[in-house]
Amino acid sequence: MPIYNAPTKDIQFVLHDLLKVSEQNIPGFEDLDRDFTSAVVEEAGKVASEVLHPLNVVGDTEGCVMENGVVRTPTGFKDAFQQMKDGGWTAMDCDPEYGGQGLPYVMHTAAQEPFVSANMAFNMYQGLTHGAYSAIYAHGSDEQKQTYLPKLTTCEWTGTMNLTEPHCGTDLGLMRTKAVPNDDGSYKISGQKIFISAGEHDMADNIIHLVLAKIQGGPEGIKGVSLFIVPKFLVNDDGSLGARNGVACGKIEEKMGIHGNSTCVMNYDEATGFLVGEEHKGMRAMFTMMNEARLGVGLQGYAQAESAYQNAVAYANDRLQGRDVTGAKNPDGPADPLIVHPDIRRNLMDQKSFVEGARAFTYWGAYLIDRAHKNQDADADGLISLMTPVIKGFLTDKGFEYATAAQQVYGGHGYIEEWGMSQYARDARIAMIYEGANGVQALDLVGRKLALDGGKHVMAFFEMIKTFIKENEGNEALNKDFLNPLKAASKDLQAAGMYFMQNATKPNNALSGSYDFMHMMGHVCLGLMWARMAKAAMEALENGASDTAFYETKIATGRYYMARQLPATAMHLARINTGGDTVMALEAANF
Ligand SMILES: Cc1cc2nc3c(=O)[nH]c(=O)nc-3n(C[C@H](O)[C@H](O)[C@H](O)COP(=O)(O)OP(=O)(O)OC[C@H]3O[C@@H](n4cnc5c(N)ncnc54)[C@H](O)[C@@H]3O)c2cc1C
């Protein structure tokens, strides 16, 4: 049985030593002192390890089952969901007007991480509900907010997001689901949506589907898409549940991972739907919540790698194979533990330095979202828009890579289901695909986000790095191991940006390099996070922090990232500079 222990000390380090959340002038942040965040994170960690983690393998092996149109979640999910509701874990950052706790998004993110690490498939029921809450909160009418938000906040009702159709995933302009106006202002929604996470299950009294559909007679393509609320049970004026609506689950998908989450084909047969926001502005409504949703998926990527890493470390300390080349470490035993071997160390350091950098990057993103929303800070909004495809694409690619790297530490045992390591890789894999496949994230970054507001935000990002380096270059230790590599990587990234600008008239050149650029930017972001974390750890040591081992480990882990991971930017730049000719050389028939 795999283990999971929430990395509470590291979460506290990111919140306080790095982001200094209690010192920020942002509404709601004044309550985030060390004691408060520690209490929340410790308790979330306890729920994660004691309630959710034991159900992770159960969810994977049992999966969801559909019988007579009813979807049953795995054994124990219902009770655990009730415990999440009772503990108030579903509403941390929701508006108190609708029953939430009004905490900052960064705090919500810190509490979510252990839940996702412990049981990603389970946590998706709540995650999707949060997405539905955010869409209605941002775009719904007062009446819609009063009707749905209090129930979504508590997860008495859960939510779904319905975009995908059999013939349309990335290209939503091809959508066929249609909406026909009724006389009373509602719409008849008809069509089929596929791959709908949490589309049907047995853990809530009602399911509120948010559905994209085209109103008949509207503009063609993506400009004709509108957003609708389609409840499984219609809601009476007094808030009680009314008639069953014309929406049903056709089947649940057999899939590679996240078996505990029901992935449903949803059939809409003249179901009653209620327009959210304006007609034909459905994509805009979806996009306003995209930053949060994609940050949540990026978190899934590294959170799975964190769990896999914890198990790989335990195994490497336990399994005896071979001898340390510099002298036996376990002379009385038949062999030394795996952890003595440099190649195992390399693998574990790759995992550790990625996960800790990714945590810092994700929480920084969440903090930017707070600044954007609570301080109406347009610069923070621009910066998080720029970072969103990187958080989603880079962290999920690497999360999967390191989940499989953790499997490798187990040798053949990693491939055998009994050890539980393959589940991390299988579960992590989907995060690279949904919420916009990673290739499309790269296109978004290079095709849209770099040029956003005249390139203002990417310039601000480069300026931020330059300023940090300038302000700290007097610090010799930081300069040599952290600032110099960061400077070199940032230079590579700027050179790649310049290449795209110079090749603006040759789109195949830019688009052939977009994936490399996304990874390059991911490395630079993690490099910046590591430089900042190293500075914070050095300061803590200078100030006499008692936990010297923690801070020294932090600095050593950062040195590894800067020395062994960050130089990847040079390879990505070299690839980008070759343009699109080799990529596009073959005729389609020659593949
Ligand atoms: C388990 C699971 C859960 C899901 N949950 C939900 C959900 O809750 N709600 C929902 O609406 N959907 C959901 N999805 C659907 C998911 O979001 C889509 O599968 C995803 O967006 C990709 O769409 P597609 O599968 O149609 O692939 P396609 O759009 O056909 O893309 C195939 C490949 O082509 C690439 N590609 C596409 N267009 C371009 C382009 N212009 N340039 C370059 N490359 C391109 C993509 O990157 C991808 O690699 C889920 C899917 C799965 C498997």
Ligand as a Chemical Component Dictionary entry (heavy atoms), coordinates in Angstrom:
data_LIG
# 
_chem_comp.id                   LIG 
_chem_comp.type                 NON-POLYMER 
_chem_comp.pdbx_formal_charge   0 
_chem_comp.three_letter_code    LIG 
# 
loop_
_chem_comp_atom.comp_id 
_chem_comp_atom.atom_id 
_chem_comp_atom.alt_atom_id 
_chem_comp_atom.type_symbol 
_chem_comp_atom.charge 
_chem_comp_atom.model_Cartn_x 
_chem_comp_atom.model_Cartn_y 
_chem_comp_atom.model_Cartn_z 
_chem_comp_atom.pdbx_ordinal 
LIG C1  C1  C 0 -10.875 11.550 -18.519 1  
LIG C2  C2  C 0 -11.321 12.756 -19.245 2  
LIG C3  C3  C 0 -12.055 13.725 -18.584 3  
LIG C4  C4  C 0 -12.513 14.843 -19.283 4  
LIG N1  N1  N 0 -13.333 15.756 -18.649 5  
LIG C5  C5  C 0 -13.961 16.702 -19.389 6  
LIG C6  C6  C 0 -14.988 17.527 -18.817 7  
LIG O1  O1  O 0 -15.292 17.420 -17.639 8  
LIG N2  N2  N 0 -15.632 18.396 -19.633 9  
LIG C7  C7  C 0 -15.334 18.527 -20.952 10 
LIG O2  O2  O 0 -15.963 19.326 -21.626 11 
LIG N3  N3  N 0 -14.351 17.785 -21.517 12 
LIG C8  C8  C 0 -13.673 16.876 -20.778 13 
LIG N4  N4  N 0 -12.704 16.095 -21.340 14 
LIG C9  C9  C 0 -12.357 16.308 -22.739 15 
LIG C10 C10 C 0 -10.989 16.963 -22.928 16 
LIG O3  O3  O 0 -11.016 18.268 -22.460 17 
LIG C11 C11 C 0 -10.633 16.829 -24.415 18 
LIG O4  O4  O 0 -10.367 15.460 -24.654 19 
LIG C12 C12 C 0 -9.452  17.705 -24.791 20 
LIG O5  O5  O 0 -9.802  19.061 -24.716 21 
LIG C13 C13 C 0 -8.940  17.401 -26.209 22 
LIG O6  O6  O 0 -9.992  17.320 -27.127 23 
LIG P1  P1  P 0 -10.091 16.047 -28.099 24 
LIG O7  O7  O 0 -9.984  14.846 -27.252 25 
LIG O8  O8  O 0 -11.269 16.177 -28.949 26 
LIG O9  O9  O 0 -8.772  16.132 -28.959 27 
LIG P2  P2  P 0 -8.573  16.976 -30.324 28 
LIG O10 O10 O 0 -9.116  18.337 -30.174 29 
LIG O11 O11 O 0 -9.047  16.155 -31.452 30 
LIG O12 O12 O 0 -6.989  17.077 -30.360 31 
LIG C14 C14 C 0 -6.159  15.959 -30.658 32 
LIG C15 C15 C 0 -4.698  16.397 -30.614 33 
LIG O13 O13 O 0 -4.482  17.403 -31.587 34 
LIG C16 C16 C 0 -3.933  18.569 -31.019 35 
LIG N5  N5  N 0 -4.534  19.739 -31.669 36 
LIG C17 C17 C 0 -5.833  20.023 -31.818 37 
LIG N6  N6  N 0 -5.992  21.179 -32.482 38 
LIG C18 C18 C 0 -4.758  21.650 -32.757 39 
LIG C19 C19 C 0 -4.236  22.819 -33.387 40 
LIG N7  N7  N 0 -5.035  23.768 -33.870 41 
LIG N8  N8  N 0 -2.895  22.964 -33.475 42 
LIG C20 C20 C 0 -2.071  22.025 -32.960 43 
LIG N9  N9  N 0 -2.502  20.905 -32.345 44 
LIG C21 C21 C 0 -3.832  20.726 -32.231 45 
LIG C22 C22 C 0 -4.236  18.499 -29.539 46 
LIG O14 O14 O 0 -3.241  19.147 -28.768 47 
LIG C23 C23 C 0 -4.275  16.999 -29.285 48 
LIG O15 O15 O 0 -2.976  16.544 -28.964 49 
LIG C24 C24 C 0 -12.191 15.002 -20.646 50 
LIG C25 C25 C 0 -11.405 14.039 -21.287 51 
LIG C26 C26 C 0 -11.001 12.923 -20.623 52 
LIG C27 C27 C 0 -10.220 11.877 -21.362 53 
# 
loop_
_chem_comp_bond.comp_id 
_chem_comp_bond.atom_id_1 
_chem_comp_bond.atom_id_2 
_chem_comp_bond.value_order 
_chem_comp_bond.pdbx_ordinal 
LIG C1  C2  SING 1  
LIG C2  C3  SING 2  
LIG C2  C26 DOUB 3  
LIG C3  C4  DOUB 4  
LIG C4  N1  SING 5  
LIG C4  C24 SING 6  
LIG N1  C5  DOUB 7  
LIG C5  C6  SING 8  
LIG C5  C8  SING 9  
LIG C6  O1  DOUB 10 
LIG C6  N2  SING 11 
LIG N2  C7  SING 12 
LIG C7  O2  DOUB 13 
LIG C7  N3  SING 14 
LIG N3  C8  DOUB 15 
LIG C8  N4  SING 16 
LIG N4  C9  SING 17 
LIG N4  C24 SING 18 
LIG C9  C10 SING 19 
LIG C10 O3  SING 20 
LIG C10 C11 SING 21 
LIG C11 O4  SING 22 
LIG C11 C12 SING 23 
LIG C12 O5  SING 24 
LIG C12 C13 SING 25 
LIG C13 O6  SING 26 
LIG O6  P1  SING 27 
LIG P1  O7  DOUB 28 
LIG P1  O8  SING 29 
LIG P1  O9  SING 30 
LIG O9  P2  SING 31 
LIG P2  O10 DOUB 32 
LIG P2  O11 SING 33 
LIG P2  O12 SING 34 
LIG O12 C14 SING 35 
LIG C14 C15 SING 36 
LIG C15 O13 SING 37 
LIG C15 C23 SING 38 
LIG O13 C16 SING 39 
LIG C16 N5  SING 40 
LIG C16 C22 SING 41 
LIG N5  C17 SING 42 
LIG N5  C21 SING 43 
LIG C17 N6  DOUB 44 
LIG N6  C18 SING 45 
LIG C18 C19 SING 46 
LIG C18 C21 DOUB 47 
LIG C19 N7  SING 48 
LIG C19 N8  DOUB 49 
LIG N8  C20 SING 50 
LIG C20 N9  DOUB 51 
LIG N9  C21 SING 52 
LIG C22 O14 SING 53 
LIG C22 C23 SING 54 
LIG C23 O15 SING 55 
LIG C24 C25 DOUB 56 
LIG C25 C26 SING 57 
LIG C26 C27 SING 58 
# 
